[in-house]
Every structure is written in C-alpha cells, then in structure tokens.
Amino acid sequence: MSNKLTSGGTLPAITLPLVGGGEHTIGQVADPNNWAIVIVYRGLHCPICHEYLKRLEQLKRDFTKVGSEIVAISGDPQAKAETMVETGDLTFPVGYGLSIEQMQVLGLYISNPRSEHETDQPFPEPATFVVNTDAKLQLIDISNTPFNRADLKELVETVEWIRDNNYPIRGTYPD
C-alpha cells in the first residue's frame, strides 16, 4: 500500500548503499545548515534518467552554492547503479537497491517493465524531495510518468529563493 507524504512532515529515514561504498540515509545531511535534495530516478534502462542525472551533475555546484546536498536513488541493483554513475560521469552520491516496500513508504508510483528488454523488475517513477534545515519536507514532487520531472535549474533557483525569503512550506491545509 502506498503512502502519501505531507508538506511539512518528515521524509522517512531510508538507508541505502552508495555506489563506491558507504551508505546514505535520505533526508539527512552532513551539514545541519544545508538542505537535502533527494532525486528518485527510474533506473539504468531509462534514457530520460541518463540526461536528467547528467544535468544534475552540471548543476551540482549551483546546488552547493544554495546550501543543498544532493543524492540520487533508484531501485536498481548495484551493477546497474555503477553503470549509471560511470556512463554519466556522476560525482554526487548515488544510492541503489530501493525496495518496493520502501518505494511505497515514499509514496512513489511504481511501474512494471513493458518488456524484458526494458528491465527485469518493478521500478519507481521519478520524484524529488527537498528537506529543509528543520528536517521538514519543503517540497514534494512525485510523478507517475518518466516525462514529468522537476526542472533542475528552476529547483536551484526555488531553493535559493525560499531560503533567502524564509518562504513557508505550502500545502499544509488545514494546519
């Protein structure tokens, strides 16, 4: 059963292994002054994901400048996640092995492969979660299709503007 995360709520703590070693717990940051940006991608089989993660790599410094730490995660096994990192020359953390149960906890849409040529297991559709310095979900963007994703340049500008202007978390009615 899927879960609906709430604006101003918390991102469930899910710890995943990282390509290159170690692990990462989503929603947590190394520096308490930073925000956490969690990008869920469909997997190695998705050509749109390749381009999206390359764009994320290009904007990595911009995210750092606005006080944000990024991580990308998927349900891919280790070998596929490693290939994604290698083919995209990605230098930000990439987590792998997101289970169906964890996808459901995050409220993600989950798809079955269209054929064995696409991939061999169910996978998450794209999502973006932004966690502020209070460990609250500032932004939730969940898609049911590979074509509808947060514009990364706009996301950098949005995070910067929200932080600079102390803009409140939206979508919290009836609070």
LINSUL-V331617 format. One line per field, one symbol per residue. burial: 1 if it has 16 or more other ideal C-beta (glycine too) atoms within 10 Angstrom, else 0. A space follows every 50 residues. Layout:
burial: ???
//
This chain:
burial: 00001011001001010110000101101000011111111111110010 01100110100110011111111111000111011001010111110100 01101111101000000010001111111111000111110110010011 0100110111011000001000000
//
